[in-house]
Amino acid sequence: MTPLPPGSEAEEQTNCTTDIKAMEKHIEDVSEYNKQQPPEGVYIPSEEIQARFELLRYLSPEQMEALNKRVLKKIDWHMMPCVTLMFLMK
């Protein structure tokens, strides 16, 4: 097979097809998350929720504890000024 000349339309189509295939490999399979949701009020263990997310899947309990504290601090610092203003405007 002869190599395609640089800048040709055929080469661009080949590159586009290759890029799409590469992107498809990186797309996470979410079919397992489309399962029926549990009824409201049913307890879901934190480990099961953690396993749903690639970034959280392999964190130890100590790392999750530290992450939870950081997230709560960020939420508090974003919400407290609004809550304080609403309280003062009452």
N, C-alpha and C positions, 0 to 999 in steps of 0.2 A: 504494500500500500504506500502510495506517495504522500509525503507530508503536504499539508495544506499551506498555501502561501499566506504569509502574515497579513492580517487586515482584511482577508477575504470574508465574504458573507458566510460561506460554509464553516470557516473557522469560528466565527462569532456564534453561530448556531450550536456548534459542538461545545464551545465554552459555556453557553447558556444552559445546555442540557446537563453538563457536568456540574455546574453550580446548583441547579435544581436538585440533582441527585444528592449532592453533598448536604444541602439544607434538609432534605427529607430524612437523612440519617440522623440529624441532630434534633429533629422534632420528637418530643417525648410522647410515648404512647399513653394516651389518657383514657383508653377504652375501659380500663379497670376502675376508673373514677366515675364512670357513668352508671354505676350500679344504683339500684334503688336506694334512696336515702332512708335512714332509719326513722321511725315515727318520732314525732316531737316529744322531748322529755326523756329519751333513752340516753343513758350514759355512754359516751364513747371514750375509751381510754386515751390518754395523751400520747402513748406510744403509737397507737393506730393513726392518729392525726399526724404525728411527726413523720411516720413512714410514707405518707402521701406526697411529701415534698422532697425533691432531690437534695436541696441544700441542707435540709434538717435531718435527713435520714441517718447519717452516720455520726451525729453528735452524741457525746456522752451525756449522762444526766447532769453532771457538773457544768458542762458547756451550755446545756439548755437552760439551766438555772441562771447562769450569768447572762445569757441572751434575753431571757424573760425580764430580768431586772433592768437591762438597758432599754428594752422596748417600753416598759412601764414608765421609766424616767422620761423618755422622749414624749410619750403620750401625756404625762402629767405636765411637762413644761409647755406643751402646746395648748392644753385645755385649761390650765389654771388661770391664765390671764383672762380668757373669755368668761369663765365662771365667776371670777372676781368682779369683772366689769358688770356682768348681769346682776350680781348680788348688790353692787353699789348703786346701780341704776334703779333698783326696785322702788 
